[in-house]
Structure formats: structure tokens, C-alpha cells
Amino acid sequence: MTAAMINWEAEVDLSGDNLTGEAWKRIFLNVVENNPDLFYVLVITPFTDGAGIIQKCTFTYSTEYDQNSVKEYKAAIDNVFNEVIEANMTDEQKALALHDYLVQHMVYDQNANNNLGIEKRNAYEALVNGIGVCQGYTLAYAALLNKAGIKVEYCRSKSMNHIWNYVKLDGNWYHADLTYDDIAASSQTGETGYVKHIYFLLSDDAMRNAQLEHSWDANDITCSDTKYDNYWHKTAPLTESAIYTVNGSSYYLKSKTVSNNPNICLGAALMKRDSSGTETEVASFEIENLGSGWPMWKESVSRLSCSKGVLYFNVGNSIYSLHPSVTNTPEKIYQYDGTSKQIVTGLLVSGNEMTLEIYDQTSAKLEKIQVPIFTLSASESKVKVGYTKAPVLTANPLASGFIWLKQNTNNGWEVISGANSSNYTIETGLAEGSYTYRVEATLGGKSVSAEITITVTEREEQKNFAFSEKSKTVTYGDADFTVTAGGQRADLPSATAAQTLR
């Protein structure tokens, strides 16, 4: 039945399955309602024979979506992984990064408060358009966890008119309510880039006694493990700070307060927590113009965002970035120069664009502005000696006046002749080692630059192998050569043949 809906078929024959009405209810719940990928299925109608056995079912598809919508949906999922998921992450780190990205890039659909029946409830609206009610948050998170290979189920509550996720890590189930970890309304100050972890990976007891108590319908899943109830991701960061893993370490923001008055936020510090749990301060910044244009608030409105291994955050009206693969020092990349009464209260980055939330203290109004940012990425950051497909470096194409440079053995920079577009394909034939490239350009009337390192690793050692015969002659190209049992080579005519054998 799932295959029929994936192929947009009109109906499917079920006459050979001997399905009763009760069996159908279970199938409908597990196959349709629990499958976020089938967002376009509107109605499924079963047809029975005289004995009540289902013979077939027909499908009605929503006119709001078509097969191009499916492509958009899959592309949106892929984009999330390109933005915040790295190859060597643990399941815990993946679940956290996907939680934070989804909460940051979604807003709760306020139509749900008007009982109009037009609110957005599916995974498509959540992932493609960034809007939804609890069902949208839950289905979208399930879609992301499914792609990550993490087991996920649903927790329903009739009394709360609510739904959230169960997440399985290391053999244990935990609650995760992304809706409640988001802000109440998109019009609320500080919404852009906002995310909490209060309802993330909780046990049954912790969920029942959470800040907003939860109750749910009986089911067969028990969350008894308390490992994450008071875990560091709830206590270490600034409450509204995202947590993103880059190169195995977790990064987040902490609020800095005035030394003699903890009720005045002085600024923020970017923190790093390594795999052993050691926390270090990467850098600390104070709010410029505090008390003279910038209000002396208790709450911090610094927000952390991540895109393709680069971290972005705001402290006051100053915007910083850090690329941990390149440097340990954050760089100031943008300064918002509004009036003295306009302040940055939110930040969110996606691809080449940064959204800043601006609060006007005089009018008490919010607006959001788009700021292009300079990014640099590589199709591959690691290749093996003898690679034939060279990595392609790509900078933000919105910039102009590109100049590409390569770091030499004296740590100086040499201009790469003829490289003046937003893309540069690195040269082939590089020996084992690390090679750093730099691109300089102009974006938004300002000089910008970025660096990236490509690592060339040694080929795997030749493995011993055996033939049924003592020796074997193999033809490669126009030449013959002989290999003997145990992997020893003999009569090898060329280095090309040796490389191919390897």
C-alpha cells in the first residue's frame, strides 16, 4: 500500500490480504498517519465485501501538492543534513542538531489558535515553508530522524490535544517535544534563532513534572532512563542558545552579566565542549553601547546559528562567525548600524543568507532584514593520494571580484593565476598533506574573505591476497604482468599497473 501511494496510484488491491476492519485501523495508523513522507495523501477509502473483509482501497491526493512537491520536500531534508550534520557525529549529537535546526527554522502556525481548520499540520509545510502546529513539528522531526537512522515514534495526548516524539538512543526511549521547545509566537521579541532544550530527551517522570506538565495516552513505550533529565545541554548553555557540533565538539553561548549586578546582561561568550566533556571559553564579547542605546536587560538576545561547519552569533548589534576547521578565533563579520534605539534581537543563517531580527525600542515593533554573508565550502574536504575527481571550492556567488590564493610552505599566500570566479577546482596530483586555500572578494560594498583546508590522505596499504594458482598473468591495457600468491608482484611493466592493482 505504501508503494502505491509513493507512486501516486489511484487504488490498490487488498483482496488477498484478508484484512478485517480492526486490522485496517492499525495499518492506517502505522502506514499513513505515522509516515511523514506521505504528506500529500488526503483520504484513503477502504472497500469491503459482505463479510467485512477489505478488498481494496482508493487514494485521494491533496490538490495542494504534486510530485514536484515531493522533490521540494526531499531537497529540504537533504539541505538540513548539509547544513548541520557531519559524518562522524554520534546519534545523540545528530538528534540534538536536528532538534535545534528544526526549532530555529520553524514558527508555530497561529491559525491553530483561531480554530479555522487551515493550520499547517504536515512535514512538508514544516520543512519547506517553516510553519506548522505540533503535528508538523513532530512529523518533520520524525522525517529527519528517519534519514539519520535513529528510531522514532509518536506520543499522543487527547487531554492536551497534542503530539510529540519518542526518540531511541542507545537502546532507551526518551520524550522530545519540539513544539514546546520553540517560542510561543513568531511576533515575539527574540524569536529568530530561538531554541530551548527543556523538553528534549526526557524520561517519563521528568516529562510529567516538566515546566509545562505533560500527560499522554497509554501506549507500549516506557521512558525510564533519566540520563538526559538534567544533562549539560539543559544547564550549560544560555537557555535560548542552540547547540551545534562541529569537528566533534559542541558549541553554544553563555550569557555574561555585569560583575556586581547579575540582572544586567553584559554580553555573551562562545563556549566549546569537547568529547570528554571539558568546557572551555572560545571567546567573550561585550555589548557595545550598553546603557546608551542598548537596554540594560536581564535576558540575553544573543543567538547561535550554524551552516556547513561555520558558526554565527550576535552580541548586541555585532555579528561574529567562527569556522572551527580553520581558526579558533571568531571574526566580526557585520555591524548593524541602525538608530540608537534599534537593536538586533535575533539571528539565523541558512546558506548564503543571514536573517537579523531588529527591535525598535521607540515603536516597539519588530522587523526582519536579510543580510548576505560570505561563505566558502568544498565538495570534498578529504581526498586520497592519486585522486582523479578534484574537490571544487565554492564561495558565495553573490559576491564579486574573486581572488583565489593558496598558502605556501612559508605560511604566505600566493595568488592562483586565472582563478577569478566563485568556484575553483583544486589541482590534481597533490601529495599527502594539508592545503589551505583563501578567497577574497567584495560583498555588499565590503571586502570579505574566507579560508578552507583540503586534506590529502595516504592511500590504503596494499592488502595481501591469494590466488588458487601459484601465479597469475593479468592483462592491463596493452601490457601483461604477473602476480604471485600472497600479493607479491612480478614482471610489473609500469607504475600505472601497480596503482590499478592497489
Secondary structure, DSSP 8 states (H G I E B T S, - for coil): -HHHHHTT-SEEE-TTS-B-HHHHHHHIIIIIIT-GGGTTEEEEEEEE-TTS-EEEEEEEE-TT--HHHHHHHHHHHHHHHHHH--TT--HHHHHHHHHHHHHHT-EE-GGGGGT-S----SHHIIIII-EE-HHHHHHHHHHHHHHHT--EEEEEETTTTEEEEEEEETTEEEEE-TTTTS-S-TTSTT-TT----TTEEE-HHHHHTSSS-------S------TTTT-HHHHSS-TT---EEETTEEEEEEEEEETTEEEEEEEEEEEEE-TT--EEEEEEEE-TTBTTTB---SS----EEEETTEEEEEETTEEEEE-TTT-SS-EEEEE----TTEEEEEEEEETTEEEEEEEETTTTEEEEEEEE---EEES-SEEETT-SS--EEEE-TT-EEEEEEEE-TTS-EEE-TT--SSEEE--S---SEEEEEEEEEEETTEEEEEEEEEEEE----------SSSEEEEEETTEEEEEETTS-EES---HHHHHHH-
